Amino acid sequence: MVDSLQHFLEDTRGVDTIPLKMVVYLTITALVVVLAAVSWANISPVMDDADVDRQLEDAALKISSIQHGYAREISSKGTDGSMCTVELSLPEHVRYVAFGVDPDPDADGDLTNTEWSVEDNTILCSYARGVKTRVLINGEPVTFRKGVLDEGGKWVFDYDSYSNSNLTEGVVIEGPINGDFTFELIFDDGKYSISHF
């Protein structure tokens, strides 16, 4: 028995267990992976916010581009006014996007407890952590109104959309925000960008 144990030890003496170099390389690789994961967790929200800014700036350009186009008389059933479609695919931490209005001027998270503040030529984005960013629409004044389809299939002002306020200005999209949102230029004693959603 002692002989067989001695032979076993002699046979395994020449065979290395895990080489020390391999242990060091695996440890370094694990550290790099952990550091990359931590860095990505810190960088990802910044990249998301940069993408939100890019999408809102694109929206501002599209809305600005229709302002010199044809404005349909609101009572007209004829040709539609100039239109643009804004594509938005925003992360879940975006609470709302508002066009031409700040629906939460006191920043308490409740859109119904205070009168909305009109901000023509502005697209406002509110994040879950309470931060708001604004994108300005360059050019002539842009006034937004929420639209609704009438019996004839044309978009008109939706005066009943803001039950908690007498304000009829502005358009608010609450999260999650993902899809295409169309605006049409109409005329009713002035130009308005009316929503088709």
Secondary structure as UniProt FT lines:
FT   HELIX           2..13
FT   HELIX           20..65
FT   TURN            66..68
FT   STRAND          72..73
FT   TURN            74..75
FT   STRAND          83..89
FT   TURN            92..93
FT   STRAND          94..102
FT   TURN            105..106
FT   STRAND          117..127
FT   TURN            128..129
FT   STRAND          132..136
FT   STRAND          144..145
FT   STRAND          147..149
FT   TURN            151..152
FT   STRAND          155..157
FT   TURN            159..160
FT   TURN            163..164
FT   STRAND          171..174
FT   STRAND          178..187
FT   STRAND          191..195
//
